[in-house]
Amino acid sequence: MMASMIRFSSLSLLSLMGLVLTACALPDPIKSSELKQQAMPHVVMPDQYGSLNSTKQTNAAIQNVPWLQAFNDEELQDLVRLALAQSPDLKIMAARQEQSEAMMRAVGGAFYPNVGVSAKTGSKVGVDGSGTSGYYIGAGWELDLWGRVRASYAAAEQNSQSIKADQEYAKLSFIAQLTKAVWTARVLRQQADLAQENLQSQQQILEHVKHRLQIGAASENEVLQTDMSVSQAQEVFLNLKNALDQSLRSIDILVGRYPIATPLKAKDLPHVPASLATGIPSELLERRPDVRAAAARVDAARYNIKEAEATRLPKISLTAGFGRASSDLFVLQTNAANPSTGVGVTLPLFAGGALEERVQLKKSELEQAFASYAKVGLNALKEVESALSAEQMWQIRSKQSSQVFQHQQQVMRNTEAEFKIGRIDQRQVLQQKIRTNNAQSSDWQGRLELLMQRVNLYLSLGGSAI
């Protein structure tokens, strides 16, 4: 008898497994071209970014080449490695990723049978008043005929992929933020040193003017004006010094250490890497982590609709087990351990429209996911165009500021030569020194802005940083 029941259960299981295999399959993840067509039907994708003036450039940007190494900045790379190991922000993102993966594994548990055991015992009327005692070991397995469990798992998997891509984009943004902070601190240090030299020069000019006042070669107004210049130079120096301290403290926070404005070792800025090609927009939308995250959320929404639709269909489960029971109050037919098998069917007949509304809710979430993808995609294209045009502008401005600094250096050398032969006094030398320092400070600022725009371009294109 027991053997025939087992054979019947096996045949039933095989038959139902065949139904599972022939049941409606889940759709594949949406293709990039189809996604762009549905999310951005009115956006015309050009073959090349509008801000590019020439196509005769390298293809480094559309390859997975770590862009941080292109700057050849050892101190920056050391700080990035330290930050990636200690940053609280990145640890939060890593914890979110672990949570999403755990949720995906938890949903995947529905693919397997649930096995449990229950037991009870007691004297006379027993522990629950029934007078029975015994045990039961059973297993239940929901047959995923309509793909409800598979859709739920696929949605959880896509959510995990979106969080992983968000974490990757947050990591890239974090590295870019730290990179800019380090270079800004170096420039502020140089500018603060130049501002201190300007303050000292203004103080020397003031001493000269006071001496000229004593011999009748200067007026009181000239002394007052020079004294105001000293105060202004001191204010510039103090502002730059404060900005430097705040920048260094920001770096301390980013790398996860106590903010004591830890000085940087290097003073110079790296050179800007060679120009690069940016690929075409379709390549961008497949590379950027935030765009990939938005695409994964679209797929998750699609699978959530399938899961909600399958919830309205019959739920079929297989059960099997064996147990033993005895009673002090009732006479049972047998108290031997007997196996049992069964098939359960649950069909929702009326739920007040809740199941249908849940499907509509998931469809509206899909529309929202499409709109979010379009928003992220358009913003990605804007960031690339903005970074390209800004870099081109700062290339021109940086060359101009460098040229101004070179010319001012020549003026300074000519002024020093005139002072040596006695044609001018030291006040004019000091004034030219201040102008030279200001020109050098502007040159540093131009180089910094050009480097920052290159970082913005790398970030907008996606790819790996380290």
Secondary structure by P-SEA (a helix, b strand, c coil): caaaaaaaaaaaaaaaaaaaaacbbbbccccaaaaaaaaccccccccccccccccccccccccccccccccccaaaaaaaaaaaaccaaaaaaaaaaaaaaaaaaaaacccbbbbbcccccccccccccccccccccbbbbbccccaaaaaaaaaaaaaaaaaaaaaaaaaaaaaaaaaaaaaaaaaaaaaaaaaaaaaaaaaaaaaaaaaaaaaccccaaaaaaaaaaaaaaaaaaaaaaaaaaaaaaaaaaaacccccccccccccccccccccccccaaaaaaccaaaaaaaaaaaaaaaaaaaaaaaacbbbbbbbbcbbbbbcccccccccbbbbbbbbbbbbccccaaaaaaaaaaaaaaaaaaaaaaaaaaaaaaaaaaaaaaaaaaaaaaaaaaaaaaaaaaaaaaaaaaaaaccccaaaaaaaaaaaaaaaaaaaaaaaaaaaaaaaaaaaaccccc
